[in-house]
Amino acid sequence: MTTQRNPWLALFALVVGFFMILLDMTIVAVANPAIMEELDSDISNVIWVTSAYLLTYAVPLLVTGRLGDKYGPKNIYLIGLAIFTGASLWCGLSGSIGMLIAARAAQGIGAALMTPQTMAVITRTFAPDKRGAAMGLWGGVAGLATLVGPILGGVLVDNLGWEWIFFVNVPVGIIAFGLAVWLVPALPTNDHKFDFVGVALSGIGMSALVFGIQEGNANDWSPRIWLLIAFGALMLVAFVVNQARNRGEPLVPMSLFRDRNFSLSNTAIAAMGAAVTSMMVPSYFYLQAVREMSPTVSALVFAPMAIVTGVTAPFVGKFSDRLPPRLVPTIGFTLFAGSVFAFAVLMTPDSPIILFLIAAGIAGFANACIWAPLASTATHNLPVAQAGAGAGVYNTTRQVGSVLGSAAISALIAARLTANGLDGGGPVGEGAATGPLPPQILDEFSTSLAQSMLLPAAILLIGVIASALFVGHGKSGAGRSPEPAKADASA
């Protein structure tokens, strides 16, 4: 006998694991100096502790979304969670930088298996006109995890050691696994055929592009790097052509992009991923090197952003269902862009920190207006059978935006330091500048960081434009019922 599960219970179980994997995208930033010292490494290798995770997280997302459609999102989520939790223990026990990088790569694979399943379950268990509140919780968790990571990382590193940013995942992962087994329903599957040519083209293209971007600054953007990036881009173009011509079952159904709001949502989330990643790098350089704050204190400057996002996102998501889809995210992107512009203006050696806190609070509300409504708009008209594919595309776009933002801001900071008479050579990595600077260069250093901060502010304007072009949902899909769980899920 089939029993209709409460979808909110399933969502609660899923966001516990989702919060953990997103936390690991940012929690390592403030631990880099401690890892570099204790594992006797250099900055180039330490940057790969983050890059390896980013690479193995981004590349498989298109495939893992489809795996959820074929074998069930619950099953794929549990496999990914087990891999992620085990790899977290491996990270904490690592005794060399090479072992830590390998363990982080395994973590990324686990995260890639988990992420699309969270959106797919929301899409398949909540009716389209009821998804706003659900996406509010999902989006609130996404925004909160991105911002809480550095705060939690600073506290753990300062008090327990860098290993604990990974050890803390183990009990959380075990709890999340038990909750998912208990509360997440086994949804009906669709017998998809795998597009192996598409898998190969997307995997090779994404790997080459992401690797080239991540290594570009460390290799002074040599011709070899540009050739690798061009090769990756060419493979992705070939992938798009292959998908468009595929008359069977393509990895990315091009029909998804006939929905204007889905296409625009992907543009906007790429801008969001790039902006959030790129704004954090100059921010922590400024707070730690110019204002001489510890990792924990510098992270607490952004506490208002995390708190306001976490508190307001569920309410914003709920009310966004009743409003035109363009309204809330356009307001959010506009406020976020304004906040980042304010950060740039405030980046002087003696500006009042209270103004940063105010700007961070406004940015927190802006985040709440973006994450949930954007995801809800993207998935509103997705066919149920393509929920996993759509979620995979959406999350891949966000992740690629993050990679591009990270690479671009590193190169820009180095260029602005050189332009302002300072040595901008060498890789610029998160946490690379943690000591106090000589007083005579504070103005030039602050100016370089402030100028770099204009990049994420400008990127957010792309999100403003994309959101403003959304169209109303009308009646399409509004009456679709959520899918029932299989009978074995009610046990």
Buried (B, 14 or more C-beta within 10 A) or exposed (E): EEEEBEBBBBBBBBBBBBBBBBBBBBBBBBBBBBBBEBBEBEBBBBBBBBBBBBBBBBBBBBBBBBBBBBBBBBBBBBBBBBBBBBBBBBBBEBEEBEBBBBBBBBBBBBBBBBBBBBBBBBBBBBBBBBBBBBBBBBBBBBBBBBBBBBBBBBBBBBEEBBBBBBBBBBEBBEBBBEBBEEBBBBBEBBEBEEBEBBBEBBBBBBBBBBBBBBBBBBBEBEEEBEEBBEBBBEBBEBBBEBBEEBEEBBBBBEEBBEBEBBBBBBBBBBBBBBBBBBBBBBBBBBBBBBBEBBBBBBBBBBBBBBBBBBBBBBBBBBBBBEEEBBBBBBBBBBBBBBBBBBBBEBBEBEBEEEEBBBBBBBBBBBBBBBBBBBBBBBBBBBBBBBBBBBBBBBBBBBBBBBBBBBBBBBBBBBBBBEEBEBEBEEBBBBBBBBEEBEEEBBEBBBBBBBBBBBBBBBBBBBBBBBBBBBEEBEEEBEEBEBBBBBEEBBE
